[in-house]
Amino acid sequence: MSQTPGASPASKGQAGADPYSIPLDRIDVSDSELYETDTLWGYFERLRKEDPVHYCAESDFGPYWSITRYHDVVTVEKNPEIFSSARSISVVDPDPDFPLEAGFITMDGPRHDAHRKVVQPVASPRNLTFLEPLIRERAIEILESLPIGESFDWVDRVSIELTTGMLATLFDFPWEERRKLTYWSEIATSAPEHGVGTLPVTEEERRAALTECLETFARLWKERQDKPQPERMDFVTALATAEATRDLAPLEYLGTLILLIVGGNDTTRNSISGGVVALNENPEQYQKLRDHPELVPNMVSEIIRWQTPLAHMRRTATQDTELGGKSIRKGDKVVM
């Protein structure tokens, strides 16, 4: 899930300070003020230099380890039997009364592989090649509809509209209701108790919206589970008819839907928006692209790396272990 670390009830005083003036053991990079003020970079620089496997004893989310060097991150990612996704992939712990998890991204081992294999063909190069003319047509239509010589909201009119339209296609979701997908994505990544996300909603409103999402997709599931396989597979049909996923429990189904909706919405939407900002902040790169349009495919890959939609991914230690000379205990949060 693309959830940003949550806002602190009170300022920790890190955002306005020199990162090297804060005692090392008091640094907390889950403090949302660092992200809101764009002052996180010095803290990550210091942790990579001085304490790349860093223990934060006190945060709004409890104690956690912060892993900031590439090779340590790779070690955590490559050892799911020690660093498990199953508890949660966010520094925020799941709500025990509404334990929504993000589908197969919060699974390990063969079960993860089996569930992922079900949805992979929908977003495969072969299927996307089939959709390419439609994607181009929609992109052209959206760009040509933009006003000239006046301000407009690029995120809403371009990034969200193009992304949501493609999500509706991949789910074979009712076109006229496609903006519900955007709404559910934003609701899913909001955490009211920490002020996270773009929507100021209560926990009750969040649950009601996600319940509506589940009920809507449950109807689509029922409609498609016994139908012949379509020429172009969609996510709902794939989940409803595959051996590994046809008996998903309701919250497992909702979790998988949220994974696919948020994954599609946040990644593409943020890459499109952040990419435009990056090109305008680096005009020499923008001009290089204009002069050499054959560089566009490479630009797309670079933009995804440059403008990541994720602040972190979390694992949970399944046993006592050691990383970077530090002793990590079973049950500890390990945040990359």
N, C-alpha and C positions, 0 to 999 in steps of 0.2 A: 504494500500500500504506500501511497505517496504522501504520508502524513509528516508534516513538519513538527519538530519538537515543540512542545506546548509552552504557552506563556506562563511566566511565573506570577504568583499572586502578588508578590512585591519585587521590586527591582533588586537584582543581585549586585548592581553596580559594576558589572563587567563591561557593559556596552560602551561606557564613556571612559574607560580606563586603559592605560597601557597594559597590554597582555603580559608583559614581563614584570609588572608591578604587583600582580596578584600571586599570592602563595600558590605553588604548583598544585598542592593537594586540594585547593579551593576552586580550581578551574572546573566549570561545568558547561560543556558545549551543547547541552540540551536546552540551555536558556534561550527562549525565543527572542529576547531582546537583541541578541547577537545577530539574528537573521533579519529582524525588522529594521535594524539600523545598518546592516551590511558591514558589521565590525567583527565578523567571525574569523576572518582570514589570519590575523595575527595569533589568535589562540590555537588554531590548527597548526600553524607554522611552529609555534613553541612546543606543542605536544609532540610533533614529529621529531623535533630536534632533541628534546630533553626527556620525554616520557611517552614513547609511542604506544605502550600498553598501559593506559592511565586509569587509575581507579578513582571514581567520583563517589564519595561516601554519601553525599546528601544532594538530592535533586528532587524535583516535583514528582519524579517517577521512581523514587527509591535509588539505591546504590546501583552502579553499573560500571563496566569496563569500557573505555573508549579506545578503539583500535584505529590508528591513523596512518600507519605506513603500509605501502602497497604489499610487500611480501607477507606481512602479518595478516592482512586482509585475505590474501590468497590462501594462506594456511587455514584460516577459519572457514572459508568457503569450500575448501576441498576436503574437509573432514566433518561431514554431517553427522557421523556417528558420535562425535565428541561435542560438536557445536550444532545443536539441532534447531531447525525452523519450526518444529511442531508446537512449541509453546506460543510463540508470537514472532512476527517479523518487524514489530514496532517496539520502540522503547516503552510505549504505553502498554500496560497489561490489559488483556481482554476483560470486558465487563462480565463478572460471574453470573449475573442475571440475564445477560443477553450475549452469550459467548460467540459472537460472530467472528469467524476466522476467514482469511482471504483465500479460500479454495486451496488448490494444490500447492500454492507457494508456501503454505504453512504445513506441508507434509515432507517427510523424508523417505528416501529409499524407493522400493518398487512401487508403492502406492502413488507416490509423487509422479514417477515416470509413467505409470499407466494412465493417470488422469491427464497429464500433460499431453500424452500421445493422442488422446481423444480430440483435443481442440486444435492441435498443431496444423492439420490439413486445411482448416478454415483460413489461417493466415499464412499458408505456405506460398512460396514464390509462384507456383503454378496457379493457385487461386487468385493471387494478386495480379498476375499477368492477365488473367481473364477480366479482372476488374479495372485494369489500367485505363482503358478508354473512358469508363464512367468517372474515374477519379479526375482525369484530365478535364473532362467536360464540366464537372462541378467546380473545379478550381478556376477555370476560365470564366464561368458564369459568375462566380462570387467576385473575382477580381474586377471584371468588367462592370459590375454593378456599383462599385465604390465611387463616392463623390470625388470630384476634382476641385481643389482650391478651398476645401473646408475640412474641419476636423471631424473625425469619426473614431469610434471605438474599434480598433483593429482586432483586439482579442475576441470581442463578441461577434463582429461581422465576418471575420475571416477564420481565425484559429478555431473558435468554438463551432461555427457553422460547418466548416469543412470536416472537422473531426467528428462531430455528432452525426453528420450525414453518413459518413463511412461506418461508424459504429452501428447505426440503424440498418445499414446494408448487411453487415457481417452477422448481425443477430436476426436479420429479416424481421425487424421491429416495425410497427406501424409508423409510416413516414411522418404523418401529421403530429405524432406524439414524440418525435425524436428528442426534443429538448428535455424530456423527462430523464433521459439517460445522463445528460449533463447535471441535472439537479440531483439525481441519486448519487452520482460520483462525488459531488461536492458535499452532500450530506454524509456519505460514508467516510470521508476524510476529515470531517469536523469532529472535534471532541469538546463539547460545551464546557466541561469543567476546567479546561485549560485554555479556552479561547482560541482553539485551533480551527483553521479552515476559513472559508470565505463567507459562510452563512452563520449568523448569530442565532442558533437554534438551541432549544432545551433538549435534554436527553429524551424526554417523552416525544417531542416532535421528530427527533432523529429516528427513534424506533418506529413511529407511525409511518414515516416516509419509507423506511427500509422494508416494513411489512407490506406496504403498497407495492414496492418493487417485487417482492417475492410473490405476492398474489398475482400480479400482472404476468410475470414470467411463468408461474405455475399453469396459468391458462394456456399460454403458448406451448408449454411442454406437453400438456394433455392433448392439444390439437395435433401435435407432430409425432408423438411417440409411436403411433401405429401406421403412419403414412409411408408410402414408398420413398426410398432415398431420392432426394432431388438431384438434379444435374450439378448444381452448385451448393455444397453443404454450408449450412449456417451453424453458429455456435449452439443454439437451442436444440436443433435437430440432432447434432452430433452428441450432445450430452444425453438427450432423451433416448437415443437408440444404441449407444455403445455399451458393451458388456460391462465395462469397468465403472460406468457412471449412471446407468439406467435406474439404479436403486438408491440414489443419493437421498439422504435425509434432508428435510426442508432447509435447515440452517447451513448444511453443507452445500446445497444447491445455491442458496443465496450468497454464501461466501465465494463460490466459484464465479457467479455472475458479477459480484462486486470486483473481484480480481480482474476480470476481463473488461468491465466497464471502466474502472479507474485506470487500468493499464493502458487502455486505448485512449481515454480522454486526456489524462494528465501528460503522458509522454508526448503525444503528437501536438496537443494544444500548447504545451510549454515550449516545445522545440520550435514550433512556428513563431510563437511570440518572442521568445528569447533570441531566436536567430535573427529576427528583424532588428531587435535592439543591438545585438552584437555587431551586425554589419554597419549600422549607422554610427556606432561608437568607434568603429575601425574602418574609416572611409577608404583607406588604401586597399583593404581586403575587398571591400564592396566594388571598387573600381576594377580590381583584378578579375573579379567574377563577371562583371559586365564585358570586359575585354576578352574573356576566355570562358564562354558559357559551357564549354565542355568540362569545366571543373565542378559543375553543379552536383553530380553524383558524389564526388568526394566531399563537397561542402556539407551535404546532408549528413554523412557519417560524422564529420567533425562537429556539426551543430549539436547532434545528439550527445556527444561527449562533453561539449562546452556547456550546454544548458541542460544539465541533468534535472529530472523532475523529482529526484529523491535526495533527501538530506542524509538518510542513514538506512541501514538494514540491521536488524537485531537477530542474534542467535541466543540460545540458552545452553549453558554447559551441562552435559549429561553425566559428567564425572569430574572428579578432581583432576586437574591437568596443569601444564605449565606453558606459558606463551611469552616469548621475549624476556625470559628470566623471572617472570611474575607467576605466583601461584594463584590459579583461578579455581574456585570451589564449585562443586556440583550445585546447579541451580542458579548460578550467577548469570546476570545479563551481560552479554558481550555485544557491543554496538559498534558497527563498522562505519 
